[in-house]
Amino acid sequence: MSWRALRDTGGATHVPGGAGLPEHLGWGTLVMEINLGLFGRSDGPLIRLSPRREPHRTFVLERGAGGRLQLLRRHGADVTHLSIGLGREPFSGTLRLTYHWDHHRGRSLLTAEHLSKGTIRQNESPAALPLLGEEIAALFAAAGESRLHPSIDWIGLADHWQTVGPTPGLSGDTPIDTPDGARAVRDLRAGDHVSTTDGDIVEVLWQGRVSVPTLGSFRPVRLLAPYFGLRHDMIMLPGQRIALSGADVEYHSGEEEVLMEARHLANGQTAIWEPEAQIVACHGLLFDRHALIRANGIWTESLYLGRIAANSDLAGSTAPGALSEAGRLPMHAAPARRELLDFEALALMLALLNNRAPVAA
């Protein structure tokens, strides 16, 4: 199982492993991220592949009634249709849209994750069409007559069912403090124990990894040692949150300790972006409650699921979905610390840079 093609933020196509574009996929995942502000200000479909072949061959992703997105596909007499709502004020922020299909089992699934609001919506259909080579080529080889909306930041194609929802955010070699000393996160297993910032010892419910393309909200950030109190450089996904404390934190937030997403730390000096269009494996730890764990000398978070477990269908499509099937997926009432809003994070980082103050708890 692998990622077969990537279209980066500049429109260039990358084929991981150099195997070439697939000629046919009976099942897989298509992922894209969309700038909703740009999409809302302009007309036209998000994707319309090979219009001259319509109606015999149709692949159209477009805006429908009530602000819904709808995906219509046709192969001759076979037709599939999926639509999904985006909620109130849908045309701002970033949307990650994930389309799963399994032609053999007759199932397709559309998931819309509003990354700026933290909402997830899904819609499933008991029918699915394979992705044909001509459709794959229209998406990744050359646009030609196909139409891709400029609001699409990037697109990825995988030959497996990619998980949705909260994504583990740590590189596999990240050392995690445990009662028996530091251990790489990839070596921890369910039943192991980890130390938390509150002085507790918590049991690991799940340790897992997800492979993602380094694009958009999946493009990792490298925190540079010795900044942040790091022992050596640390790589994490941009949505992974770390704990910050100190005088500037308390002045700007009114809290002794807060959470900030790693993306806000990328300033070209103390933290930098990793290269685009590669495939990386990201690991995470899940506990009964959300907690702060010490990783490579700084405090960062365990996997936070919120109330996803209340929706069994959605929960089953997340990274720790097997726990949901067993009825063991926890619900997290609230994060371990308050997370800074985007404008708060920007103001704090500017203050810290000006003062050259330490920024990690």
Secondary structure, DSSP 8 states (H G I E B T S, - for coil): --EEEEE-TTS-EE-GGG----SEESEEEEEEEEEHHHHHTS-S-SEE--GGGTTTEEEEEEE-GGG-EEEEEEETTEEEEEEE---SS-SSSEEEEEEEEETTTTEEEEEEEETTTTEEEEEEES----EEHHHHHHHHT--TT-EE-TTEEEEEEESS---BSS---EETT-EEEETTEEEEGGG--TT-EEEBTTS-EEE-SEEEEEEEESSGGG--EEE-TTGGG-SS-EEE-TT-EEEEESHHHHHHHSSSEEEEEGGGG--SSSEEE--SS-EEEEEEEE-SS--EEEETTEEEE----TTGGGSHHHHHTBTTHHHHHTT-----SS-SS-B--HHHHHHHHHHHHHHT-----
